[in-house]
Structure formats: structure tokens, C-alpha cells
Amino acid sequence: MVVIRRVRHTGGALLFAAVAILLPLPVGGDTIAPELPIPSVRSFSGSPLLLEVVVEDPERLLSGIRFSTETSSQEYHLPPELDRDPLILRVSPFFSSGIYELHVTVRGTDGREASNSLQLGFVDFVWGRDNMSFGNNAKFESVIGTFGEVLADWTDVRFGEVPEADMVLLVDYMYSLFGSNTGRCYAFAGTEVRYWRWPELLPSYYDSAHDISAGVSRNQREMNYLQFDIVFDHFVAGPGSTQMQRAMNSGEIEEQARRIAAHIAANEPVLTGFAGPNLHHSMLVFGAIYDPAHMTVDLLVANNWKSDEKLNIHSRDAEIIRLYLAGDHIGPRIEWRYEEGLRNRDIDRMFMVNVQKQYEHDRDLFVALLAELRASFRREGMVRVVVEEAAGARLTDGERTSGQVGSRRSNALPDVWYERVGRAYRLAFPADAASDLVLEVSDDRGARVLAVFPGDATTGNAALIQTAVPPEEGARVIRRVALRPTRE
């Protein structure tokens, strides 16, 4: 049994320390006795944080733990028979958002003590109020069209009409930014940041972001437009394309952590992108914990992969991005953790992304982007195909195939490339092979096929855009599409 001795709280004073907190500070060599295990601290809650103190003490070296802050302290006695593999203690010493120090002192059975002073900060982000009630997952159904159709609507509103061949190149480019999942993550995290910072933007019939309905066309359009606004602002007009080109070194990662810390210290949640060889995802950062004993910074993030998350003291979508700061650390510098362990995702770059109240874009930059996509496309000399809202897509010459239908993947055709992005499929093949290949689409919802074919200086590029009538509910059909362009 754990025996608890409490000291009366004298208040929840905010410690608005310098931005340098949450980042490495020197630790004295005699501050921590290496023989005694130092607990780690994590949180899977919203504001105010419910902290989980993880004690790994299989040799039962500890007899007690004391937590102390500027205003209170709390002590646990650890009986010898108590299981320590591991022991998780839950404490909530801070009553409101702010910047704090938490001192953790462990006492050994021989009377020795060792301590660790953690620094943490969190904003007033509450699950069930500030997160979306629906998830960025397979259950989310668009009522305003496919990803490509909404992108076409957005470009028309922001920049004017775009030729079909350019539109297909732009759709293919946007799918290429988000790894193996269709890119709605900036829509979710960006919407949460936007309504948190400017609650007056919420429609009058909603009290909070969590009240927003998933299936309302206005809500979906606003979220998707914000997605494209953020992507254009950061990856075309801003530094995003450079940030995505290569893995960041430790100094660059720590610089991004400093920028995030500045916003947390100012009580502002932060939209942050995380990327790796096969990942590009964004989440809202609402807190951070710096642990000098273990030389880590934990970024507390809202993920929004699940629906109906509203339990603030422990949300399944409250997760952690852990940064390892020690120069001699072996292994990845960034880990993505959730309550059951590590997510199987490699992250080697992260970057803070600005969210604006309203967006105005430079049309010249958009024109330059289209010109760059056209030039790259001509140099490549490949036909580009995007299949949206499909259960599978593959190219075939009648005998061999390359693509994916269900769990069946094939790569038998030479010089054919394909990639699955959620329920969309990107394919490319040499232009001179177009007459020999047929596209086969496994269709269960009414698939949309977009293709762009390279032209010359006289004819220009050509496009093919087809949308199938959805099959009967529950049915799945294989559609064969001849890849022949229609020139404008």
C-alpha cells in the first residue's frame, strides 16, 4: 500500500520563466546518485496536466519519493513489498496552465537521496472543448468531393481557373507531400489552433471546437481550405520545402524546440509538422516537459486520429513526441510515443508552422509553382496518374501488373512506379508505353481517375479526368480505363 503525506497547497502561482526553460541546462555531477533510479515523468491528459511518474526499480532500492513545487509538496512511502516493474504514480500539482518547476527526490533504503528538477509548461488545452470530436481517420467521409475536387475549388477561389493538365499535376504534387496518408492533418490541427486563438471565428451556434459537426459541408470546406492555405503559406511561400528535403541535425531540432517553447511560455498552442522518410504528419503541441536527468524534451501533442475523445484527464489522442538531447545518445533523436509504447514511424525533422487568422496568397508564387511542376514533368517524360476514392489501382499490359488491389501488391512491369496514399493511388510510367497499358481500378465508391500526358511546345500537356458512377452499396467492381488524353 502507498502511504501519502500531503502538504497544503498555498495556491497555483504561475512561473513565467524565460523561454530557455524546457531546453538543456547543465546538471551537476553530484546532483544525481547514479545508483538510485530516477523516475521519468509523462502526461496523456489535457490542461491541467495529470502527470504520470514512472518508477522503474526492480531491485527495490527506493523507500520513498517526494514531489515539490513552489507552492506544495507530496510524498509517497514505498513499502518493500510494492511491485516496481514499473510503478506508476499519478499527480496533478498544477491547477492551471503556465510554466513550472517540479522537483522529484527519491530516497534510498540506505537513506541516500537523489533529485531531479524538471521544467514543464502547458497551455489551457482541454480535451472535450478544444479538440475535434471526429477523427482524421477512415470513418471521416467527405461530403464536398474528393481531395482533388476540393483542391480544384480552392485554387479557383484563391487564384482563378487552372487548366486541367496543370490541375492534375497540382493534385499529384499535393498527394506527394503527405506520405502514406491523405493530407487532412493540417486541417485538423490547424483548425484547433485557429479556434483556440480566435474563438470569435467559431460559428455562433457552436460553443467550442469540439461541438463542430463532421458531416456539415460548410465545416468541411472551411477545414479543407485551411489545409491548403497552410500548405501554400508554409511549403510554397515559406520554408517548408527546404525543411522537408533532408533530415535535420540535432542543432536544427533544438532550434525548433526553442521556438515551440517560446509559444508555450506565451500560452499559445503550436501547429507542428513532423516528417521522416515515409511520414509527413502534423499535430498540435500544447505542452512540453524538460527532463535534465534523462536529457529529454517531451512535446505533448494532440493527434486527432480517433473520434469522440473528450476525457480530459486521459485522452487516447494525447500523445508525446520525445526529443533526445544528449550528444552521445544512440538511436533516433525523435520518438513518437503513445500510452502503449512507440509508434512505428521514423521522424527525423520537425518544424513549427504558423496559423493565420485570414490568408492572402501571392498569385505570382502560384503561377511559378505551376511552371515548376510543368518543367519537372517534361524533364521526367512520364505519364502521371492519380486514382482517388478507390479500393485499389494497377497498370497491366494484359499479362503483367504493377500496383495494388487490397493487400495484393505487384511490381512486374518495368519502369512503372506506384504509391498508395490512403484511398488514393499515384502511378507513373513512360509516355511511350501509354498505348500498351490499361489501368484497372477496384471501385467501391465511385472512383475518380486523373491523368496527365506530356506534350511538346506546340500541343502542350494533356489531361484525362473521369469519375465513375458508384456501384451498389457494398459492391466492388473492377473498371478498366484506357489511358488516352483529351486535349484542351
C-alpha positions in Angstrom: 0.0 0.0 0.0 1.3 3.5 -0.9 1.3 5.9 2.1 0.8 9.5 1.1 1.6 12.6 3.1 0.3 15.9 1.7 1.3 19.4 2.4 -1.4 22.0 2.0 -1.4 23.8 -1.4 -0.9 27.6 -1.0 -2.0 28.5 -4.5 -1.4 27.8 -8.2 1.0 30.6 -8.9 2.3 30.8 -12.5 6.0 30.8 -13.0 6.6 32.8 -16.3 10.2 31.9 -16.6 12.5 32.7 -19.5 12.0 30.8 -22.8 15.2 29.0 -22.2 13.4 26.6 -19.9 12.4 23.3 -21.5 15.8 23.2 -23.1 19.1 21.7 -21.9 20.6 23.0 -18.7 23.8 21.8 -17.1 23.4 19.1 -14.5 25.9 18.9 -11.7 27.9 15.7 -11.4 27.0 15.1 -7.8 23.3 16.1 -8.1 22.1 12.7 -9.1 23.3 9.5 -7.4 23.6 7.0 -10.3 22.9 4.1 -8.0 19.3 5.3 -7.4 16.8 5.1 -10.2 15.4 8.5 -11.3 11.8 8.4 -12.3 10.6 9.8 -15.6 7.5 12.0 -15.9 5.0 11.9 -18.8 1.4 13.0 -19.4 -1.5 11.8 -21.6 -4.0 14.4 -20.4 -5.1 17.9 -21.2 -4.9 21.0 -19.0 -4.2 21.0 -16.1 -1.8 18.1 -16.6 -2.2 14.8 -14.9 1.4 13.7 -14.6 2.4 10.0 -14.7 5.6 9.4 -12.7 7.2 6.1 -13.9 9.3 4.4 -11.3 11.4 1.5 -12.7 13.0 0.0 -9.6 13.1 -3.8 -10.0 15.9 -4.1 -7.4 13.7 -2.2 -4.8 16.4 0.4 -4.0 13.9 3.1 -3.2 11.9 3.6 0.0 10.2 6.9 -0.9 9.6 9.7 -3.4 8.9 13.3 -2.8 7.4 15.8 -5.3 7.7 19.5 -4.6 6.8 22.8 -6.3 7.0 26.4 -5.4 3.6 26.0 -3.6 3.2 22.5 -2.4 4.8 19.1 -1.8 3.7 15.5 -1.8 5.4 12.4 -0.5 5.0 8.7 -1.1 6.3 5.9 1.0 7.2 2.8 -0.9 6.8 -0.4 1.1 9.4 -3.1 0.3 6.7 -5.5 -1.0 5.4 -3.0 -3.5 5.7 -4.0 -7.2 8.2 -1.7 -9.0 8.2 -3.1 -12.5 7.2 -0.4 -13.2 5.3 1.6 -10.6 3.3 4.5 -12.0 2.3 7.3 -9.6 -0.2 9.9 -10.8 0.0 13.5 -9.5 -1.6 16.8 -10.6 0.3 19.5 -8.8 -0.5 22.5 -11.0 -4.0 24.0 -11.1 -3.8 26.0 -14.3 -1.7 26.5 -17.4 1.7 28.1 -17.1 5.4 27.4 -16.7 6.5 25.4 -13.7 9.4 23.5 -12.0 8.8 20.1 -10.5 11.4 18.7 -8.1 11.5 14.9 -7.8 13.5 13.5 -4.9 14.0 9.8 -4.4 15.1 8.3 -1.1 17.0 5.0 -1.0 16.5 2.3 1.6 20.0 3.2 2.9 19.0 6.8 3.5 20.7 8.4 0.5 18.8 10.8 -1.7 18.9 11.8 -5.4 16.9 14.6 -7.1 15.9 15.8 -10.5 14.3 19.2 -11.3 12.0 19.0 -14.3 10.7 22.1 -16.1 7.4 22.0 -17.8 4.9 24.2 -19.4 1.4 23.8 -20.9 -1.3 25.9 -22.4 -5.0 25.8 -21.5 -5.9 23.0 -24.0 -8.8 20.9 -22.8 -10.0 17.6 -24.4 -13.7 17.8 -25.0 -13.5 21.5 -25.7 -10.5 22.4 -27.8 -10.1 19.2 -29.9 -12.3 18.0 -32.7 -14.9 15.4 -31.8 -14.3 13.4 -35.0 -11.1 11.9 -36.2 -8.7 12.2 -39.1 -9.3 8.6 -39.9 -11.1 6.2 -42.3 -14.5 7.0 -40.7 -14.3 10.6 -41.9 -16.4 10.9 -45.1 -16.2 13.9 -47.3 -19.5 15.5 -48.4 -17.8 18.1 -50.6 -15.9 15.9 -53.0 -12.5 14.1 -53.2 -9.3 15.7 -52.1 -8.6 16.7 -55.7 -12.0 18.2 -56.3 -11.7 20.3 -53.1 -8.2 21.4 -54.2 -9.6 22.5 -57.5 -12.4 24.5 -55.8 -9.8 26.1 -53.5 -7.5 27.1 -56.4 -10.4 28.6 -58.3 -11.4 30.7 -55.3 -7.9 31.8 -54.4 -6.2 32.1 -57.8 -8.8 31.6 -60.6 -9.4 28.8 -63.1 -6.5 26.4 -63.8 -6.1 24.3 -66.9 -6.9 20.6 -66.4 -3.4 19.3 -67.1 -1.9 21.8 -64.6 -4.6 20.8 -62.1 -3.7 17.1 -62.4 -0.1 18.0 -61.7 -1.1 20.0 -58.7 -3.2 17.2 -57.3 -0.4 14.8 -57.8 2.0 17.2 -56.1 -0.3 17.7 -53.1 -0.6 13.9 -52.6 3.2 13.6 -52.7 3.5 15.8 -49.6 1.9 13.5 -47.1 3.5 10.1 -47.3 1.2 7.2 -46.9 -1.9 9.1 -45.7 -4.0 11.7 -47.4 -3.3 15.1 -46.0 -6.0 16.3 -43.7 -3.7 16.6 -40.7 -3.1 20.3 -41.2 -6.9 20.8 -41.5 -7.5 19.2 -38.1 -4.6 20.6 -36.1 -4.7 24.0 -37.8 -8.5 24.3 -37.1 -7.9 23.6 -33.4 -5.1 26.3 -33.2 -7.2 28.8 -35.2 -10.3 28.5 -33.0 -8.2 28.4 -29.8 -6.5 31.7 -30.8 -9.6 33.4 -32.3 -12.7 31.9 -30.8 -14.8 34.6 -32.5 -14.3 32.8 -35.8 -16.5 29.9 -34.5 -20.0 30.0 -35.9 -22.4 31.4 -33.4 -24.2 28.2 -32.9 -21.1 26.4 -31.6 -19.6 26.9 -28.1 -16.3 25.2 -28.8 -14.3 23.4 -31.5 -15.4 20.1 -30.0 -19.0 21.0 -30.9 -18.3 21.2 -34.6 -20.2 18.6 -36.7 -18.2 16.5 -39.0 -20.7 16.0 -41.8 -21.6 19.6 -42.5 -20.4 20.9 -45.8 -19.5 24.3 -44.6 -17.3 22.9 -41.8 -15.6 20.5 -44.1 -15.0 23.2 -46.7 -13.5 25.6 -44.1 -11.2 22.9 -42.7 -10.0 21.8 -46.1 -9.5 25.3 -47.4 -7.4 26.0 -44.2 -5.4 22.9 -45.0 -4.5 24.2 -48.5 -3.9 27.7 -47.2 -1.4 26.4 -44.6 0.4 24.2 -47.1 0.7 27.0 -49.6 1.8 29.5 -47.0 4.4 27.2 -45.4 5.6 25.0 -48.2 5.4 27.3 -51.2 5.7 30.8 -49.8 7.6 29.7 -46.6 10.5 27.5 -45.6 8.6 24.2 -45.7 10.0 22.7 -48.9 13.6 23.2 -47.7 12.7 21.7 -44.3 11.4 18.6 -46.0 14.4 18.0 -48.2 16.7 16.3 -45.6 16.9 15.1 -42.1 17.6 17.8 -39.5 20.7 17.7 -37.3 20.4 18.0 -33.5 21.0 21.7 -33.6 18.2 22.3 -36.0 15.8 20.1 -34.0 16.7 22.0 -30.8 16.1 25.4 -32.6 12.6 24.3 -33.5 12.1 23.2 -29.9 13.1 26.6 -28.7 10.6 28.3 -31.0 7.9 25.9 -29.7 8.9 26.7 -26.1 8.5 30.4 -26.7 4.9 29.9 -27.8 4.1 27.5 -24.9 5.6 30.1 -22.5 3.2 32.7 -24.1 0.3 30.3 -23.6 -0.2 29.6 -27.3 -0.7 26.1 -28.8 1.6 25.4 -31.7 0.9 23.6 -35.1 4.0 21.5 -35.7 4.9 19.3 -38.7 6.8 16.0 -38.2 8.4 14.2 -41.1 10.6 11.3 -42.0 11.5 9.0 -44.9 7.9 7.7 -45.1 6.0 10.2 -42.9 4.6 13.7 -43.1 2.1 14.5 -40.3 1.2 17.5 -38.3 -0.1 17.8 -34.7 -0.9 20.5 -32.2 1.7 20.9 -29.4 0.1 22.1 -26.2 2.8 21.4 -23.7 6.4 20.3 -23.0 8.4 18.6 -20.3 12.2 19.0 -20.0 13.9 16.3 -18.0 17.5 17.1 -17.3 18.3 13.7 -15.7 17.4 11.9 -18.9 18.2 14.8 -21.2 14.9 14.7 -23.0 12.1 17.1 -24.0 8.7 15.6 -24.3 6.3 17.6 -26.6 2.7 17.0 -25.6 0.6 16.7 -28.7 -3.0 16.3 -29.8 -3.2 13.8 -32.5 -6.9 13.5 -33.6 -6.7 10.1 -35.1 -9.7 8.8 -33.1 -13.2 10.0 -32.7 -15.3 11.0 -29.6 -12.3 11.9 -27.5 -13.5 14.1 -24.6 -12.0 12.7 -21.4 -9.6 15.4 -20.4 -7.7 13.5 -17.6 -6.6 10.8 -20.1 -7.2 11.1 -23.8 -6.2 8.3 -26.2 -5.3 11.1 -28.6 -2.9 12.8 -26.2 0.5 11.6 -27.3 4.2 12.5 -27.0 7.0 13.4 -29.3 10.2 12.8 -27.3 13.4 14.6 -28.3 16.7 13.2 -27.1 19.2 16.0 -26.4 22.3 14.1 -25.1 25.3 14.4 -27.5 26.1 10.7 -27.0 22.6 9.4 -27.5 22.4 6.3 -29.6 19.4 5.8 -31.8 16.8 8.2 -33.2 16.7 11.7 -31.9 13.0 11.9 -32.2 10.5 9.2 -31.0 6.7 9.2 -31.2 5.2 7.7 -28.1 1.6 6.9 -27.0 0.2 5.1 -24.0 1.0 1.6 -25.3 4.6 2.4 -26.3 6.3 3.5 -29.5 4.6 4.3 -32.8 6.3 2.6 -35.8 7.1 5.9 -37.5 10.6 7.3 -38.3 10.8 11.1 -37.6 14.0 13.0 -38.4 12.7 16.5 -39.0 10.1 18.8 -37.2 9.1 22.4 -37.9 6.7 24.9 -36.4 4.0 26.1 -38.8 2.3 29.4 -38.5 -1.5 29.6 -38.5 -3.1 32.9 -39.6 -6.5 34.3 -38.9 -7.0 35.1 -42.6 -4.9 34.2 -45.7 -3.9 36.2 -48.7 -1.6 34.5 -51.2 0.8 35.8 -53.8 -0.6 34.7 -57.2 2.8 35.1 -58.8 4.1 32.3 -56.4 1.2 30.1 -57.5 2.0 30.7 -61.2 5.7 30.0 -60.5 4.7 26.7 -58.8 2.7 25.5 -61.8 5.6 26.4 -64.1 8.0 24.4 -61.9 5.6 21.4 -61.9 5.3 21.6 -65.7 9.1 21.8 -66.2 9.7 18.9 -63.9 7.0 16.9 -65.6 8.5 17.4 -69.1 12.0 16.5 -67.9 10.7 13.3 -66.4 8.9 12.2 -69.6 6.4 10.1 -67.6 2.6 9.9 -67.6 1.3 10.7 -64.2 -1.9 9.0 -62.9 -3.9 9.7 -59.7 -6.8 7.4 -58.7 -9.0 8.8 -55.9 -11.5 7.0 -53.7 -10.6 3.5 -54.8 -10.0 0.2 -53.2 -7.1 -0.5 -55.5 -5.4 0.5 -58.7 -2.9 -1.2 -61.0 -1.5 -1.0 -64.5 -1.5 -4.0 -66.8 -0.2 -5.0 -70.2 -2.6 -8.0 -70.3 -0.1 -10.3 -68.6 1.9 -8.4 -66.0 0.7 -5.9 -63.5 2.1 -3.2 -61.2 0.1 -1.7 -58.5 -2.1 -2.7 -55.5 -5.5 -4.1 -55.1 -6.4 -4.9 -51.5 -3.4 -6.5 -49.9 -2.0 -7.7 -53.2 0.9 -5.8 -54.5 2.8 -6.4 -57.7 5.8 -4.8 -59.4 6.1 -6.9 -62.6 6.0 -4.1 -65.1 9.4 -2.4 -65.8 9.7 1.4 -65.3 6.3 1.6 -63.6 6.1 3.3 -60.2 3.2 3.4 -57.8 2.4 4.6 -54.3 -0.7 4.2 -52.1 -1.8 7.3 -50.2 -4.8 6.3 -48.1 -7.6 5.5 -50.6 -5.7 7.2 -53.4 -3.1 5.7 -55.7 -0.3 7.5 -57.6 1.2 5.8 -60.6 3.8 6.8 -63.2 5.1 5.2 -66.4 7.0 6.1 -69.6 4.9 8.2 -72.0 5.7 5.9 -75.0 4.2 2.9 -73.1 0.7 4.5 -72.8 -0.8 2.6 -75.8 0.3 -0.7 -74.3 -1.1 -0.3 -70.8 -4.6 -0.3 -69.2 -5.5 1.0 -65.8 -7.5 -1.4 -63.6 -9.4 0.2 -60.7 -11.0 -1.6 -57.9 -14.0 0.6 -57.3 -16.4 0.5 -54.3 -17.5 4.2 -54.0 -17.2 5.8 -57.5 -13.5 6.2 -58.2 -12.0 9.3 -59.8 -9.2 8.9 -62.3 -6.9 11.8 -63.2 -4.0 11.5 -65.7 -1.6 14.0 -67.3 0.3 13.2 -70.5 3.5 15.2 -71.6 3.2 17.2 -74.8 5.5 19.3 -76.8 5.9 23.1 -77.2 3.1 23.1 -79.8 0.5 20.8 -78.2 1.2 21.3 -74.5 0.4 18.7 -71.8 -2.9 16.9 -72.0 -5.2 15.5 -69.3 -7.8 12.8 -68.7 -10.3 13.2 -65.8 -13.1 10.6 -65.3 -15.4 10.0 -62.4 -17.3 6.6 -62.2 -20.8 6.1 -61.0 -20.7 4.5 -57.6 -21.6 0.8 -57.6 -24.4 -0.6 -55.5 -23.8 -0.3 -51.8 -21.4 -3.0 -50.6 -20.4 -3.9 -54.1 -17.0 -3.7 -55.6 -16.2 -3.7 -59.4 -13.1 -3.8 -61.5 -13.1 -0.9 -64.0 -10.7 -0.9 -67.0 -9.6 2.6 -68.1 -7.8 3.2 -71.4 -5.3 5.9 -70.8 -5.9 8.3 -73.7 -5.6 12.1 -73.3 -8.2 14.7 -74.1 -6.5 17.9 -75.2 -8.0 21.3 -74.3 
